């Protein structure tokens, strides 16, 4: 069986992004279904796969990374000047037998993501 993981790296500070709140949703034709809310550990990872087992099925999903909160907690002076808030990453799972890894590299003003290994 396949599974889904993520990893958040703070490129502006050169470290893993700990305590980032993440929400996983499944995108259905007529609605969005919330699946789980998790947060990253001190290594910028979740302690276990975000999605696995019989719940890991083919479909469209979205990870919402609450990056605004993360940077505000690092520097409360950012306040309203915080550029990024919630970063949505929508992706497709096309095989329930593979490992899908969706890393996020982030700074206060930009981000990038890719399908990792």
N, CA, C and O atoms as CSV, one atom per row, in Angstrom:
chain,resi,resn,atom,element,x,y,z
A,1,UNK,N,N,0.839,-1.193,0.000
A,1,UNK,CA,C,0.000,0.000,0.000
A,1,UNK,C,C,0.878,1.248,0.000
A,1,UNK,O,O,1.952,1.274,0.602
A,2,UNK,N,N,0.399,2.272,-0.684
A,2,UNK,CA,C,1.111,3.533,-0.730
A,2,UNK,C,C,0.788,4.398,0.477
A,2,UNK,O,O,-0.030,4.039,1.324
A,3,UNK,N,N,1.446,5.537,0.534
A,3,UNK,CA,C,1.203,6.475,1.629
A,3,UNK,C,C,1.671,7.868,1.235
A,3,UNK,O,O,2.394,8.033,0.253
A,4,UNK,N,N,1.255,8.870,2.007
A,4,UNK,CA,C,1.562,10.278,1.739
A,4,UNK,C,C,2.336,10.872,2.903
A,4,UNK,O,O,1.947,10.726,4.062
A,5,UNK,N,N,3.444,11.549,2.580
A,5,UNK,CA,C,4.229,12.254,3.588
A,5,UNK,C,C,4.534,13.660,3.086
A,5,UNK,O,O,4.347,13.974,1.910
A,6,UNK,N,N,5.008,14.499,4.008
A,6,UNK,CA,C,5.430,15.855,3.654
A,6,UNK,C,C,6.590,16.256,4.542
A,6,UNK,O,O,6.896,15.593,5.533
A,7,UNK,N,N,7.230,17.352,4.169
A,7,UNK,CA,C,8.378,17.879,4.893
A,7,UNK,C,C,8.411,19.365,4.598
A,7,UNK,O,O,8.304,19.759,3.436
A,8,UNK,N,N,8.556,20.200,5.613
A,8,UNK,CA,C,8.577,21.651,5.416
A,8,UNK,C,C,9.938,22.185,5.848
A,8,UNK,O,O,10.368,21.987,6.985
A,9,UNK,N,N,10.609,22.869,4.915
A,9,UNK,CA,C,11.913,23.458,5.197
A,9,UNK,C,C,11.826,24.975,5.075
A,9,UNK,O,O,11.322,25.503,4.084
A,10,UNK,N,N,12.319,25.662,6.087
A,10,UNK,CA,C,12.366,27.127,6.125
A,10,UNK,C,C,13.685,27.543,5.475
A,10,UNK,O,O,14.733,27.515,6.121
A,11,UNK,N,N,13.635,27.925,4.205
A,11,UNK,CA,C,14.861,28.257,3.477
A,11,UNK,C,C,15.438,29.604,3.890
A,11,UNK,O,O,16.630,29.846,3.699
A,12,UNK,N,N,14.618,30.480,4.450
A,12,UNK,CA,C,15.120,31.788,4.874
A,12,UNK,C,C,15.967,31.699,6.138
A,12,UNK,O,O,16.849,32.528,6.361
A,13,UNK,N,N,15.700,30.701,6.956
A,13,UNK,CA,C,16.459,30.525,8.195
A,13,UNK,C,C,17.362,29.287,8.148
A,13,UNK,O,O,18.104,29.017,9.093
A,14,UNK,N,N,17.294,28.544,7.047
A,14,UNK,CA,C,18.140,27.371,6.878
A,14,UNK,C,C,17.873,26.262,7.876
A,14,UNK,O,O,18.802,25.663,8.418
A,15,UNK,N,N,16.582,25.989,8.120
A,15,UNK,CA,C,16.246,24.963,9.111
A,15,UNK,C,C,14.897,24.320,8.782
A,15,UNK,O,O,14.124,24.852,7.985
A,16,UNK,N,N,14.624,23.175,9.402
A,16,UNK,CA,C,13.284,22.598,9.269
A,16,UNK,C,C,12.258,23.541,9.901
A,16,UNK,O,O,12.559,24.238,10.869
A,17,UNK,N,N,11.065,23.554,9.355
A,17,UNK,CA,C,9.988,24.396,9.887
A,17,UNK,C,C,9.154,23.558,10.856
A,17,UNK,O,O,8.344,22.732,10.436
A,18,UNK,N,N,9.357,23.775,12.136
A,18,UNK,CA,C,8.628,23.001,13.141
A,18,UNK,C,C,7.321,23.691,13.523
A,18,UNK,O,O,7.182,24.911,13.444
A,19,UNK,N,N,6.389,22.873,13.931
A,19,UNK,CA,C,5.076,23.326,14.398
A,19,UNK,C,C,4.264,24.062,13.323
A,19,UNK,O,O,3.522,24.995,13.631
A,20,UNK,N,N,4.408,23.641,12.072
A,20,UNK,CA,C,3.567,24.162,10.995
A,20,UNK,C,C,2.293,23.333,10.973
A,20,UNK,O,O,2.343,22.106,10.893
A,21,UNK,N,N,1.160,24.001,11.043
A,21,UNK,CA,C,-0.125,23.315,10.968
A,21,UNK,C,C,-0.420,22.982,9.509
A,21,UNK,O,O,-0.232,23.812,8.619
A,22,UNK,N,N,-0.884,21.754,9.279
A,22,UNK,CA,C,-1.183,21.276,7.927
A,22,UNK,C,C,-2.544,20.606,7.942
A,22,UNK,O,O,-2.882,19.857,8.858
A,23,UNK,N,N,-3.308,20.893,6.911
A,23,UNK,CA,C,-4.635,20.312,6.755
A,23,UNK,C,C,-4.667,19.546,5.436
A,23,UNK,O,O,-4.235,20.073,4.411
A,24,UNK,N,N,-5.162,18.337,5.443
A,24,UNK,CA,C,-5.315,17.561,4.214
A,24,UNK,C,C,-6.791,17.459,3.882
A,24,UNK,O,O,-7.619,17.142,4.736
A,25,UNK,N,N,-7.107,17.736,2.617
A,25,UNK,CA,C,-8.481,17.637,2.138
A,25,UNK,C,C,-8.512,16.780,0.883
A,25,UNK,O,O,-7.558,16.757,0.106
A,26,UNK,N,N,-9.602,16.090,0.701
A,26,UNK,CA,C,-9.840,15.376,-0.558
A,26,UNK,C,C,-10.812,16.214,-1.359
A,26,UNK,O,O,-11.836,16.663,-0.843
A,27,UNK,N,N,-10.486,16.421,-2.620
A,27,UNK,CA,C,-11.312,17.245,-3.493
A,27,UNK,C,C,-12.244,16.323,-4.271
A,27,UNK,O,O,-11.801,15.496,-5.069
A,28,UNK,N,N,-13.532,16.479,-4.026
A,28,UNK,CA,C,-14.549,15.685,-4.711
A,28,UNK,C,C,-15.267,16.582,-5.715
A,28,UNK,O,O,-15.084,17.799,-5.685
A,29,UNK,N,N,-16.068,16.016,-6.592
A,29,UNK,CA,C,-16.737,16.805,-7.629
A,29,UNK,C,C,-17.560,17.952,-7.060
A,29,UNK,O,O,-17.478,19.073,-7.560
A,30,UNK,N,N,-18.344,17.695,-6.032
A,30,UNK,CA,C,-19.262,18.719,-5.538
A,30,UNK,C,C,-18.872,19.314,-4.195
A,30,UNK,O,O,-19.532,20.233,-3.710
A,31,UNK,N,N,-17.788,18.792,-3.575
A,31,UNK,CA,C,-17.412,19.308,-2.264
A,31,UNK,C,C,-15.976,18.958,-1.923
A,31,UNK,O,O,-15.308,18.220,-2.646
A,32,UNK,N,N,-15.523,19.495,-0.822
A,32,UNK,CA,C,-14.208,19.205,-0.285
A,32,UNK,C,C,-14.398,18.478,1.035
A,32,UNK,O,O,-15.183,18.910,1.879
A,33,UNK,N,N,-13.687,17.384,1.213
A,33,UNK,CA,C,-13.800,16.617,2.450
A,33,UNK,C,C,-12.521,16.757,3.259
A,33,UNK,O,O,-11.440,16.410,2.784
A,34,UNK,N,N,-12.641,17.265,4.482
A,34,UNK,CA,C,-11.488,17.358,5.373
A,34,UNK,C,C,-11.120,15.965,5.844
A,34,UNK,O,O,-11.982,15.182,6.243
A,35,UNK,N,N,-9.827,15.664,5.793
A,35,UNK,CA,C,-9.373,14.335,6.194
A,35,UNK,C,C,-8.644,14.379,7.533
A,35,UNK,O,O,-8.976,13.621,8.444
A,36,UNK,N,N,-7.651,15.263,7.658
A,36,UNK,CA,C,-6.836,15.280,8.873
A,36,UNK,C,C,-6.166,16.642,9.033
A,36,UNK,O,O,-5.909,17.348,8.059
A,37,UNK,N,N,-5.891,16.988,10.286
A,37,UNK,CA,C,-5.083,18.158,10.621
A,37,UNK,C,C,-3.906,17.650,11.438
A,37,UNK,O,O,-4.083,16.909,12.405
A,38,UNK,N,N,-2.703,18.054,11.041
A,38,UNK,CA,C,-1.483,17.616,11.720
A,38,UNK,C,C,-0.537,18.813,11.841
A,38,UNK,O,O,-0.819,19.891,11.318
A,39,UNK,N,N,0.566,18.617,12.524
A,39,UNK,CA,C,1.595,19.656,12.573
A,39,UNK,C,C,2.968,19.000,12.453
A,39,UNK,O,O,3.144,17.825,12.773
A,40,UNK,N,N,3.922,19.778,11.991
A,40,UNK,CA,C,5.269,19.248,11.813
A,40,UNK,C,C,6.014,19.200,13.141
A,40,UNK,O,O,5.743,19.974,14.060
A,41,UNK,N,N,6.961,18.268,13.214
A,41,UNK,CA,C,7.789,18.135,14.409
A,41,UNK,C,C,9.054,18.994,14.261
A,41,UNK,O,O,9.144,19.802,13.337
A,42,UNK,N,N,10.021,18.827,15.156
A,42,UNK,CA,C,11.231,19.665,15.132
A,42,UNK,C,C,12.070,19.438,13.881
A,42,UNK,O,O,12.928,20.258,13.555
A,43,UNK,N,N,11.829,18.318,13.166
A,43,UNK,CA,C,12.536,18.037,11.927
A,43,UNK,C,C,11.751,18.519,10.703
A,43,UNK,O,O,12.161,18.268,9.569
A,44,UNK,N,N,10.627,19.208,10.923
A,44,UNK,CA,C,9.810,19.698,9.824
A,44,UNK,C,C,8.951,18.625,9.169
A,44,UNK,O,O,8.381,18.843,8.100
A,45,UNK,N,N,8.862,17.477,9.810
A,45,UNK,CA,C,8.080,16.356,9.273
A,45,UNK,C,C,6.906,16.045,10.199
A,45,UNK,O,O,6.871,16.482,11.349
A,46,UNK,N,N,5.965,15.297,9.686
A,46,UNK,CA,C,4.890,14.774,10.525
A,46,UNK,C,C,5.376,13.447,11.100
A,46,UNK,O,O,6.159,12.740,10.466
A,47,UNK,N,N,4.920,13.117,12.285
A,47,UNK,CA,C,5.437,11.936,12.979
A,47,UNK,C,C,5.074,10.617,12.300
A,47,UNK,O,O,5.714,9.596,12.552
A,48,UNK,N,N,4.067,10.627,11.453
A,48,UNK,CA,C,3.677,9.424,10.704
A,48,UNK,C,C,3.087,9.875,9.372
A,48,UNK,O,O,2.811,11.062,9.198
A,49,UNK,N,N,2.886,8.953,8.424
A,49,UNK,CA,C,2.285,9.357,7.153
A,49,UNK,C,C,0.948,10.067,7.362
A,49,UNK,O,O,0.176,9.723,8.256
A,50,UNK,N,N,0.701,11.048,6.530
A,50,UNK,CA,C,-0.541,11.834,6.625
A,50,UNK,C,C,-1.734,11.024,6.128
A,50,UNK,O,O,-2.857,11.189,6.606
A,51,UNK,N,N,-1.476,10.161,5.174
A,51,UNK,CA,C,-2.540,9.343,4.590
A,51,UNK,C,C,-1.938,7.988,4.245
A,51,UNK,O,O,-0.873,7.912,3.632
A,52,UNK,N,N,-2.624,6.918,4.642
A,52,UNK,CA,C,-2.110,5.575,4.380
A,52,UNK,C,C,-3.229,4.559,4.507
A,52,UNK,O,O,-4.363,4.895,4.847
A,53,UNK,N,N,-2.888,3.314,4.226
A,53,UNK,CA,C,-3.845,2.222,4.388
A,53,UNK,C,C,-5.028,2.325,3.449
A,53,UNK,O,O,-4.890,2.764,2.307
A,54,UNK,N,N,-6.185,1.922,3.931
A,54,UNK,CA,C,-7.391,1.910,3.093
A,54,UNK,C,C,-7.870,3.311,2.741
A,54,UNK,O,O,-8.659,3.470,1.810
A,55,UNK,N,N,-7.409,4.342,3.470
A,55,UNK,CA,C,-7.772,5.728,3.160
A,55,UNK,C,C,-6.965,6.289,2.006
A,55,UNK,O,O,-7.340,7.309,1.428
A,56,UNK,N,N,-5.860,5.637,1.659
A,56,UNK,CA,C,-4.981,6.115,0.595
A,56,UNK,C,C,-5.511,5.615,-0.742
A,56,UNK,O,O,-5.185,4.510,-1.175
A,57,UNK,N,N,-6.323,6.428,-1.385
A,57,UNK,CA,C,-6.971,6.032,-2.639
A,57,UNK,C,C,-6.685,7.071,-3.723
A,57,UNK,O,O,-6.350,8.222,-3.443
A,58,UNK,N,N,-6.829,6.628,-4.956
A,58,UNK,CA,C,-6.665,7.497,-6.116
A,58,UNK,C,C,-7.635,8.672,-6.000
A,58,UNK,O,O,-8.787,8.498,-5.603
A,59,UNK,N,N,-7.163,9.861,-6.347
A,59,UNK,CA,C,-8.025,11.035,-6.305
A,59,UNK,C,C,-7.222,12.322,-6.254
A,59,UNK,O,O,-5.994,12.316,-6.348
A,60,UNK,N,N,-7.940,13.422,-6.103
A,60,UNK,CA,C,-7.335,14.751,-6.011
A,60,UNK,C,C,-7.367,15.189,-4.555
A,60,UNK,O,O,-8.384,15.056,-3.875
A,61,UNK,N,N,-6.242,15.711,-4.088
A,61,UNK,CA,C,-6.080,16.115,-2.693
A,61,UNK,C,C,-5.480,17.507,-2.622
A,61,UNK,O,O,-4.930,18.015,-3.600
A,62,UNK,N,N,-5.596,18.113,-1.450
A,62,UNK,CA,C,-4.974,19.415,-1.229
A,62,UNK,C,C,-4.391,19.459,0.172
A,62,UNK,O,O,-5.071,19.170,1.157
A,63,UNK,N,N,-3.118,19.824,0.242
A,63,UNK,CA,C,-2.462,20.099,1.518
A,63,UNK,C,C,-2.474,21.603,1.712
A,63,UNK,O,O,-2.033,22.344,0.834
A,64,UNK,N,N,-2.968,22.057,2.838
A,64,UNK,CA,C,-2.956,23.481,3.179
A,64,UNK,C,C,-1.956,23.687,4.304
A,64,UNK,O,O,-2.132,23.187,5.415
A,65,UNK,N,N,-0.903,24.433,3.996
A,65,UNK,CA,C,0.162,24.710,4.950
A,65,UNK,C,C,-0.061,26.088,5.558
A,65,UNK,O,O,-0.105,27.079,4.830
A,66,UNK,N,N,-0.202,26.170,6.869
A,66,UNK,CA,C,-0.463,27.431,7.569
A,66,UNK,C,C,0.867,28.129,7.874
A,66,UNK,O,O,1.321,28.171,9.018
A,67,UNK,N,N,1.462,28.664,6.835
A,67,UNK,CA,C,2.789,29.263,6.905
A,67,UNK,C,C,2.754,30.644,7.551
A,67,UNK,O,O,3.716,31.032,8.214
A,68,UNK,N,N,1.684,31.382,7.375
A,68,UNK,CA,C,1.567,32.702,8.011
A,68,UNK,C,C,1.715,32.601,9.517
A,68,UNK,O,O,2.432,33.394,10.128
A,69,UNK,N,N,1.042,31.629,10.122
A,69,UNK,CA,C,1.149,31.401,11.571
A,69,UNK,C,C,2.578,31.054,11.964
A,69,UNK,O,O,3.087,31.537,12.976
A,70,UNK,N,N,3.225,30.209,11.153
A,70,UNK,CA,C,4.594,29.785,11.448
A,70,UNK,C,C,5.528,30.993,11.507
A,70,UNK,O,O,6.264,31.152,12.481
A,71,UNK,N,N,5.511,31.848,10.480
A,71,UNK,CA,C,6.416,32.995,10.463
A,71,UNK,C,C,6.028,34.045,11.502
A,71,UNK,O,O,6.897,34.727,12.047
A,72,UNK,N,N,4.758,34.178,11.774
A,72,UNK,CA,C,4.331,35.112,12.824
A,72,UNK,C,C,4.842,34.648,14.193
A,72,UNK,O,O,5.248,35.468,15.015
A,73,UNK,N,N,4.820,33.334,14.434
A,73,UNK,CA,C,5.336,32.799,15.693
A,73,UNK,C,C,6.843,32.983,15.814
A,73,UNK,O,O,7.363,33.136,16.919
A,74,UNK,N,N,7.549,32.969,14.682
A,74,UNK,CA,C,8.995,33.207,14.697
A,74,UNK,C,C,9.329,34.675,14.936
A,74,UNK,O,O,10.296,35.007,15.621
A,75,UNK,N,N,8.498,35.552,14.351
A,75,UNK,CA,C,8.754,36.982,14.423
A,75,UNK,C,C,7.421,37.716,14.525
A,75,UNK,O,O,6.797,38.017,13.507
A,76,UNK,N,N,6.989,38.000,15.730
A,76,UNK,CA,C,5.677,38.633,15.932
A,76,UNK,C,C,5.614,40.037,15.346
A,76,UNK,O,O,4.521,40.580,15.182
A,77,UNK,N,N,6.755,40.637,15.027
A,77,UNK,CA,C,6.758,41.966,14.408
A,77,UNK,C,C,6.239,41.940,12.976
A,77,UNK,O,O,5.873,42.981,12.430
A,78,UNK,N,N,6.204,40.741,12.357
A,78,UNK,CA,C,5.729,40.650,10.976
A,78,UNK,C,C,4.267,41.088,10.882
A,78,UNK,O,O,3.890,41.833,9.978
A,79,UNK,N,N,3.454,40.619,11.822
A,79,UNK,CA,C,2.048,40.998,11.877
A,79,UNK,C,C,1.383,41.045,10.526
A,79,UNK,O,O,1.364,40.054,9.796
A,80,UNK,N,N,0.841,42.191,10.196
A,80,UNK,CA,C,0.095,42.358,8.960
A,80,UNK,C,C,0.998,42.384,7.730
A,80,UNK,O,O,0.513,42.252,6.607
A,81,UNK,N,N,2.289,42.549,7.925
A,81,UNK,CA,C,3.221,42.568,6.800
A,81,UNK,C,C,3.558,41.171,6.290
A,81,UNK,O,O,4.325,41.021,5.339
A,82,UNK,N,N,2.997,40.169,6.910
A,82,UNK,CA,C,3.244,38.803,6.492
A,82,UNK,C,C,2.627,38.585,5.105
A,82,UNK,O,O,1.417,38.743,4.940
A,83,UNK,N,N,3.432,38.228,4.124
A,83,UNK,CA,C,2.968,38.091,2.744
A,83,UNK,C,C,2.185,36.800,2.520
A,83,UNK,O,O,1.074,36.837,1.992
A,84,UNK,N,N,2.753,35.658,2.918
A,84,UNK,CA,C,2.086,34.375,2.719
A,84,UNK,C,C,1.279,33.995,3.946
A,84,UNK,O,O,1.701,34.232,5.078
A,85,UNK,N,N,0.121,33.406,3.715
A,85,UNK,CA,C,-0.718,32.958,4.828
A,85,UNK,C,C,-0.879,31.442,4.742
A,85,UNK,O,O,-0.102,30.702,5.345
A,86,UNK,N,N,-1.865,30.986,4.010
A,86,UNK,CA,C,-2.085,29.551,3.821
A,86,UNK,C,C,-1.638,29.191,2.409
A,86,UNK,O,O,-2.086,29.795,1.434
A,87,UNK,N,N,-0.757,28.211,2.307
A,87,UNK,CA,C,-0.275,27.770,0.998
A,87,UNK,C,C,-0.997,26.472,0.633
A,87,UNK,O,O,-0.787,25.442,1.274
A,88,UNK,N,N,-1.851,26.522,-0.402
A,88,UNK,CA,C,-2.534,25.305,-0.847
A,88,UNK,C,C,-1.702,24.595,-1.917
A,88,UNK,O,O,-1.220,25.228,-2.856
A,89,UNK,N,N,-1.541,23.295,-1.773
A,89,UNK,CA,C,-0.856,22.489,-2.783
A,89,UNK,C,C,-1.830,21.392,-3.193
A,89,UNK,O,O,-2.073,20.449,-2.439
A,90,UNK,N,N,-2.387,21.526,-4.402
A,90,UNK,CA,C,-3.346,20.547,-4.914
A,90,UNK,C,C,-2.611,19.579,-5.832
A,90,UNK,O,O,-1.831,19.996,-6.688
A,91,UNK,N,N,-2.862,18.293,-5.652
A,91,UNK,CA,C,-2.146,17.272,-6.404
A,91,UNK,C,C,-3.036,16.054,-6.586
A,91,UNK,O,O,-4.069,15.909,-5.931
A,92,UNK,N,N,-2.612,15.190,-7.486
A,92,UNK,CA,C,-3.358,13.965,-7.777
A,92,UNK,C,C,-2.577,12.741,-7.342
A,92,UNK,O,O,-1.366,12.656,-7.550
A,93,UNK,N,N,-3.268,11.808,-6.746
A,93,UNK,CA,C,-2.715,10.490,-6.473
A,93,UNK,C,C,-3.292,9.579,-7.553
A,93,UNK,O,O,-4.503,9.375,-7.635
A,94,UNK,N,N,-2.401,9.041,-8.375
A,94,UNK,CA,C,-2.862,8.215,-9.492
A,94,UNK,C,C,-2.611,6.726,-9.273
A,94,UNK,O,O,-3.058,5.892,-10.060
A,95,UNK,N,N,-1.894,6.397,-8.201
A,95,UNK,CA,C,-1.641,4.992,-7.884
A,95,UNK,C,C,-1.668,4.809,-6.375
A,95,UNK,O,O,-0.953,5.500,-5.649
A,96,UNK,N,N,-2.476,3.898,-5.910
A,96,UNK,CA,C,-2.578,3.657,-4.463
A,96,UNK,C,C,-1.460,2.764,-3.948
A,96,UNK,O,O,-1.448,2.404,-2.771
A,97,UNK,N,N,-0.521,2.403,-4.817
A,97,UNK,CA,C,0.588,1.532,-4.426
A,97,UNK,C,C,1.915,2.269,-4.277
A,97,UNK,O,O,2.931,1.641,-3.980
A,98,UNK,N,N,1.927,3.582,-4.476
A,98,UNK,CA,C,3.179,4.338,-4.453
A,98,UNK,C,C,3.278,5.236,-3.230
A,98,UNK,O,O,2.278,5.546,-2.581
A,99,UNK,N,N,4.505,5.647,-2.930
A,99,UNK,CA,C,4.760,6.643,-1.885
A,99,UNK,C,C,4.732,8.013,-2.543
A,99,UNK,O,O,5.474,8.265,-3.492
A,100,UNK,N,N,3.889,8.888,-2.046
A,100,UNK,CA,C,3.830,10.271,-2.508
A,100,UNK,C,C,4.401,11.149,-1.405
A,100,UNK,O,O,3.929,11.129,-0.269
A,101,UNK,N,N,5.423,11.918,-1.757
A,101,UNK,CA,C,6.055,12.833,-0.800
A,101,UNK,C,C,5.943,14.229,-1.383
A,101,UNK,O,O,6.380,14.473,-2.507
A,102,UNK,N,N,5.353,15.159,-0.616
A,102,UNK,CA,C,5.127,16.521,-1.085
A,102,UNK,C,C,5.863,17.489,-0.148
A,102,UNK,O,O,5.291,17.963,0.833
A,103,UNK,N,N,7.133,17.779,-0.458
A,103,UNK,CA,C,7.888,18.717,0.378
A,103,UNK,C,C,7.538,20.157,0.034
A,103,UNK,O,O,7.139,20.467,-1.089
A,104,UNK,N,N,7.695,21.027,1.020
A,104,UNK,CA,C,7.480,22.457,0.822
A,104,UNK,C,C,8.728,23.183,1.305
A,104,UNK,O,O,9.145,23.025,2.452
A,105,UNK,N,N,9.323,23.984,0.414
A,105,UNK,CA,C,10.447,24.849,0.762
A,105,UNK,C,C,9.871,26.257,0.821
A,105,UNK,O,O,9.250,26.712,-0.140
A,106,UNK,N,N,10.070,26.952,1.941
A,106,UNK,CA,C,9.336,28.202,2.142
A,106,UNK,C,C,10.210,29.280,2.780
A,106,UNK,O,O,11.111,29.000,3.571
A,107,UNK,N,N,9.911,30.512,2.408
A,107,UNK,CA,C,10.459,31.700,3.056
A,107,UNK,C,C,9.266,32.616,3.292
A,107,UNK,O,O,8.160,32.279,2.869
A,108,UNK,N,N,9.442,33.759,3.949
A,108,UNK,CA,C,8.283,34.630,4.172
A,108,UNK,C,C,7.651,35.170,2.890
A,108,UNK,O,O,6.513,35.640,2.915
A,109,UNK,N,N,8.382,35.108,1.759
A,109,UNK,CA,C,7.879,35.735,0.537
A,109,UNK,C,C,7.795,34.814,-0.671
A,109,UNK,O,O,7.417,35.259,-1.755
A,110,UNK,N,N,8.141,33.536,-0.508
A,110,UNK,CA,C,8.060,32.619,-1.644
A,110,UNK,C,C,8.038,31.177,-1.164
A,110,UNK,O,O,8.355,30.880,-0.012
A,111,UNK,N,N,7.656,30.290,-2.072
A,111,UNK,CA,C,7.673,28.854,-1.773
A,111,UNK,C,C,7.820,28.058,-3.049
A,111,UNK,O,O,7.573,28.561,-4.145
A,112,UNK,N,N,8.223,26.816,-2.897
A,112,UNK,CA,C,8.272,25.875,-4.000
A,112,UNK,C,C,7.949,24.490,-3.458
A,112,UNK,O,O,8.167,24.198,-2.282
A,113,UNK,N,N,7.434,23.658,-4.325
A,113,UNK,CA,C,7.105,22.294,-3.958
A,113,UNK,C,C,7.365,21.391,-5.151
A,113,UNK,O,O,7.516,21.867,-6.277
A,114,UNK,N,N,7.416,20.119,-4.911
A,114,UNK,CA,C,7.650,19.141,-5.970
A,114,UNK,C,C,7.245,17.769,-5.435
A,114,UNK,O,O,6.984,17.606,-4.243
A,115,UNK,N,N,7.197,16.796,-6.325
A,115,UNK,CA,C,6.956,15.444,-5.858
A,115,UNK,C,C,8.297,14.832,-5.510
A,115,UNK,O,O,9.120,14.561,-6.385
A,116,UNK,N,N,8.505,14.620,-4.241
A,116,UNK,CA,C,9.766,14.071,-3.761
A,116,UNK,C,C,9.755,12.560,-3.768
A,116,UNK,O,O,8.853,11.925,-4.315
A,117,UNK,N,N,10.773,12.003,-3.151
A,117,UNK,CA,C,10.887,10.545,-3.098
A,117,UNK,C,C,10.947,10.073,-1.670
A,117,UNK,O,O,11.045,8.871,-1.421
